[in-house]
Amino acid sequence: MFNLSLPWWEFVVRGVVVYFAMLILLRLGGRKQVGQMSPFDFVLLLVLSNAVQNSMNGGDNSLTGGLIIAVALVIANWLMGFMTFRSKKISGLLEGKPEILIHNGKIFEDMLMKEKITHEELRSVLRKNGISELQHVKYAVLETTGEISVIGKT
C-alpha cells in the first residue's frame, strides 16, 4: 500500500509532463468552458484522463505514489496560475486572447470558423443577452474563458 515501485521523483516528473501535455492538447482543442462542453467534449475528457493514468503512475498503484502525483499536479497547476498572472506573454500563450466575433452587427465568419462556433450557438448567446437582431450588437467577444460577452448598441 505504501511501497513505491519507482523513485518518488519519477512520479513528479511523469505527473508534470502529462499535465503539460494535456494542457497543450486541450488548449489546441478550443476554449469551451466545462459548462459549455458538448457530450463529445465531456466523453473525450473522461477518456483522456483514463488514458494518461498509467503514464503518470508507471504501473505503481500505491497510495504513496498516487499522493505524490496528486501533490505534483496541484503544484504544477498553482505554478501555471501564478505564471499566467505574472506574465502577459505566458497568459496569452496558454489562455489565448479575446476574439471579436461581431462588430456593429457584422459577423466575422473567419473567427467563427477558427473558434468552431456555429451560428446557432452565437444566436443562442445573443438571445440569452436579450438581443434578437444582429444589428443591435455593438460587440460580441469570445473571452479567454470560453464565454461570449455581448455588448448591445444603446
N, C-alpha and C positions, 0 to 999 in steps of 0.2 A: 504494500500500500504506500509506503514512504520511500522505497528503494528506487533510485533512478537508474535507468539503463544507459543514459547518456550523461555527459558532463553538464552541469547546470547552465553554463554559458551557451551551450548549443541550443537549449530551449529558447533562450533570449534571442539569439541570432535568428533562429528559424521563425519565431513569432514575429520579430520585427521585419524580416524580409517578406514574409507572407502579408503582413499588414500593409507595407508599402506597395507590394504588387497588386493587392486587391484595391487599394486606394486609387492607383493609376488606372486599373481596369474599369472601376466604377466611374471614375472621372471621365474616361473616354466614352463610356456608355451613355452619358447625358446627365442632366441635373434635376431630375424629378425628386420631390420630397417623398418620404415614406408614405405619407397620406395620399400622395398622388400616384402611387405605383399601380400599374395595371396588374392583373393576376399573373401575367407572364413575368413582369419585373420581380414580383414577390417570390415566385417559384424559383427564378434564377438566383436570387439572393440566398434562399434556403439551400439550394443545391450547391452553390459555390461554397457556402460555409461548411457543408459536409465534405466537399471535395478537397478543401485545403486542410482539414483537420489533421490528417495523417502526416502531411508535410511539416506541420508545426511540432507534433509530438514525436515524430520519428519512431513510431511504434510503441512508445512508452505510454502506459495507461495509469501511471502512478498519480496519486493525489498531489504529491510534491511537484511533479512535472507540470501538471495542469495549473497549479497555483503560480508557478514560475512564469508560464506562458501568459496567464491572465494579468499578472503584475506587469510584465513586459509590454503587453498590448495597451494597458491603461496608461503607462508612462509614455509610450510612443504616441498615443492619441493626445495626451496632455502636451507633449512637446510640439506636435503639429499645430495644435490650437495656439500655443504660445508663439511659435514661429510665424504663423499667418497673422497674428495680432501685431507683431513687431515689424514685419516686412511686407510692404505692398507688393513687391515683386513675387515673393513666395505665395502670398494670398491670391494674386492674380493667376499664378500658375496652377495652384491647386483648386481654387474656388471659382476661377473664371472672372468675368466682368459682366455687369448688366448689359443686356442687349435690347435695343429698341425694336419692338415688333410692329407697332402702329405709331404713326406721327401725323397729326392733323387729319385723321380719318383714312390715311393711306396705309395699307398693309404692306409690310416688307416681306414679300414671298420668299426671298432668299434666306431670310432669318428663320422663317417658319420651317423651311425645309432643313436648314442646318441644325436646328434645335429639335426637329421631329415633333412639331406641334401641328395638330390638324386645325382646320378652320372651325370645326365643331368644338374642339377644346377651347379655342380662343373665344368663340361666341358665348360659350358657357361661362367663362370668366367675366366677360362683359355683362352678361345678364345678372350674374351674382353681384356686380357692382352697380346695378340699376341702369345700365346703358343698353338700349335696344338697337341703336343705329350707329354704324361706323363713323359717320360724320360728327357725332357727338364726342368722339375720343380725341383728346389732345395728345396723350401718350399712353401706350401700353408697353411696359418694360418687363422683360424676363429677368428677374433678380438672380443673384448668385445662389440663393437658397432654393431656386426652382419655382418660386411663386411668381405670378404675373401681377404686377401693380398696374392699376388703371387710373389715369387722371383724365377726368372729363373736361370738356370745354364749359366755361361759365357763360 
